């Protein structure tokens, strides 16, 4: 009988193989230092963190989590990324959403910004937070982030 960690890995690989044709290859995965920092940041902010690339838990389609992450006001879920820097930028973007949500609740704000403004705010706040931890991003990563924001232009009121 396999130990629990090995059993989970086998189950995860089977699940991804069955549903998505396999786990994406990661050319430059998060380092242990990256993961510990993300966990610490989340802990300091009362947030939960899950890297779906490691746990295998996912929404209903691969498209929802390939080069995409998501969050609630208390949780950050990182999707499947082939690029470490995109994953880190996405983490800080989702952190921006969570921190903005907390601010709105604490201020007892009745009027929330529109979808596009929420996304723009989350990217800006995420970049601000990433700088506090010594992260800076390559031009290609910043262009990718900007392109992610552009997908919300249809929500500009």
C-alpha positions as CSV (number, residue, x, y, z in Angstrom):
1,X,0.0,0.0,0.0
2,X,1.3,3.4,-1.0
3,X,1.9,6.1,1.6
4,X,-0.8,8.9,1.6
5,X,1.4,11.4,-0.3
6,X,2.3,8.9,-3.0
7,X,-1.3,7.8,-3.2
8,X,-2.5,11.4,-3.6
9,X,0.0,12.0,-6.3
10,X,-1.0,8.9,-8.2
11,X,-4.7,9.9,-7.9
12,X,-4.0,13.4,-9.0
13,X,-2.0,12.2,-12.0
14,X,-4.8,9.8,-12.9
15,X,-7.4,12.5,-12.5
16,X,-5.5,15.0,-14.7
17,X,-4.7,12.3,-17.3
18,X,-8.4,11.2,-17.5
19,X,-9.8,14.7,-17.6
20,X,-7.2,16.8,-19.3
21,X,-4.7,14.5,-21.0
22,X,-2.0,14.9,-18.2
23,X,-0.6,17.5,-15.9
24,X,1.1,20.3,-17.8
25,X,4.9,20.2,-17.8
26,X,6.3,23.1,-15.8
27,X,9.6,24.4,-17.2
28,X,10.3,26.6,-14.2
29,X,8.0,25.6,-11.2
30,X,7.6,27.6,-8.0
31,X,10.5,27.1,-5.7
32,X,10.0,26.0,-2.1
33,X,10.9,29.6,-1.1
34,X,8.1,30.9,-3.4
35,X,5.6,28.6,-1.9
36,X,6.6,29.4,1.7
37,X,6.4,33.1,1.0
38,X,2.9,32.8,-0.5
39,X,1.8,30.7,2.5
40,X,3.2,33.3,4.9
41,X,1.6,36.2,3.0
42,X,-1.7,34.5,3.1
43,X,-1.4,33.6,6.7
44,X,-0.5,37.2,7.6
45,X,-3.6,38.4,5.8
46,X,-6.0,35.7,7.1
47,X,-6.3,34.0,3.7
48,X,-6.1,30.4,2.7
49,X,-3.9,29.3,-0.3
50,X,-4.0,26.4,-2.6
51,X,-1.8,25.6,-5.6
52,X,-4.0,23.5,-7.8
53,X,-1.0,22.3,-9.7
54,X,0.0,20.4,-6.6
55,X,-3.3,19.4,-5.1
56,X,-5.1,18.3,-8.2
57,X,-8.3,19.9,-7.1
58,X,-9.9,21.9,-9.9
59,X,-13.1,23.4,-11.4
60,X,-14.9,21.6,-14.2
61,X,-12.7,22.4,-17.1
62,X,-9.0,22.8,-17.8
63,X,-9.6,26.1,-19.5
64,X,-10.7,27.6,-16.2
65,X,-7.4,26.9,-14.6
66,X,-4.8,26.9,-17.3
67,X,-2.8,30.2,-16.9
68,X,-5.7,31.4,-14.7
69,X,-6.2,31.7,-11.0
70,X,-9.1,32.7,-8.9
71,X,-10.0,33.9,-5.4
72,X,-12.7,34.5,-3.0
73,X,-12.5,37.2,-0.3
74,X,-10.7,34.6,1.9
75,X,-9.0,32.1,-0.5
76,X,-6.5,32.1,-3.3
77,X,-6.4,29.3,-5.8
78,X,-3.5,29.2,-8.3
79,X,-4.2,27.3,-11.5
80,X,-1.9,25.4,-13.8
81,X,1.0,27.5,-15.2
82,X,3.9,26.5,-17.4
83,X,5.7,29.7,-16.3
84,X,6.8,30.5,-12.7
85,X,6.7,34.3,-13.2
86,X,3.1,34.3,-14.6
87,X,2.1,32.2,-11.6
88,X,3.7,34.6,-9.1
89,X,2.1,37.6,-10.9
90,X,-1.2,35.9,-10.7
91,X,-0.8,35.1,-7.1
92,X,-0.2,38.8,-6.3
93,X,-3.2,39.8,-8.5
94,X,-5.5,37.5,-6.6
95,X,-4.0,38.8,-3.4
96,X,-4.9,42.3,-4.6
97,X,-8.5,41.1,-5.0
98,X,-8.6,39.7,-1.5
99,X,-7.0,42.8,0.1
100,X,-9.4,45.1,-1.8
101,X,-12.4,43.0,-0.7
102,X,-11.3,43.3,2.9
103,X,-10.9,47.1,2.6
104,X,-14.4,47.4,1.1
105,X,-15.9,45.4,4.0
106,X,-13.9,47.2,6.6
107,X,-15.0,50.6,5.2
108,X,-18.6,49.3,5.0
109,X,-18.7,50.4,1.4
110,X,-22.1,50.1,-0.2
111,X,-20.9,50.9,-3.7
112,X,-18.5,48.5,-5.3
113,X,-16.4,49.4,-8.3
114,X,-17.4,47.9,-11.7
115,X,-15.8,44.6,-12.9
116,X,-13.1,46.3,-15.0
117,X,-12.1,48.6,-12.2
118,X,-12.0,45.8,-9.7
119,X,-9.6,43.9,-12.1
120,X,-7.4,47.0,-12.7
121,X,-7.3,47.7,-8.9
122,X,-6.3,44.1,-8.2
123,X,-3.4,44.3,-10.7
124,X,-2.2,47.6,-9.3
125,X,-2.5,46.4,-5.7
126,X,-0.8,43.1,-6.6
127,X,2.1,44.9,-8.2
128,X,2.4,47.1,-5.2
129,X,2.4,44.1,-2.8
130,X,4.9,42.1,-5.0
131,X,7.3,45.0,-4.8
132,X,7.2,44.9,-1.0
133,X,8.5,41.3,-1.2
134,X,11.2,42.1,-3.7
135,X,9.5,40.8,-6.9
136,X,9.8,42.6,-10.2
137,X,8.5,41.2,-13.5
138,X,9.9,40.9,-17.0
139,X,8.3,42.9,-19.8
140,X,6.7,39.8,-21.2
141,X,5.1,39.1,-17.9
142,X,3.8,42.6,-17.6
143,X,2.4,42.4,-21.2
144,X,0.7,39.2,-20.3
145,X,-0.9,40.9,-17.2
146,X,-2.0,43.8,-19.3
147,X,-3.6,41.4,-21.8
148,X,-5.4,39.7,-18.9
149,X,-6.8,43.0,-17.9
150,X,-7.9,43.8,-21.5
151,X,-10.2,40.8,-21.5
152,X,-12.4,42.8,-19.0
153,X,-12.7,45.9,-21.3
154,X,-16.2,44.8,-22.3
155,X,-17.3,45.5,-18.7
156,X,-16.2,49.2,-18.8
157,X,-19.3,51.2,-18.1
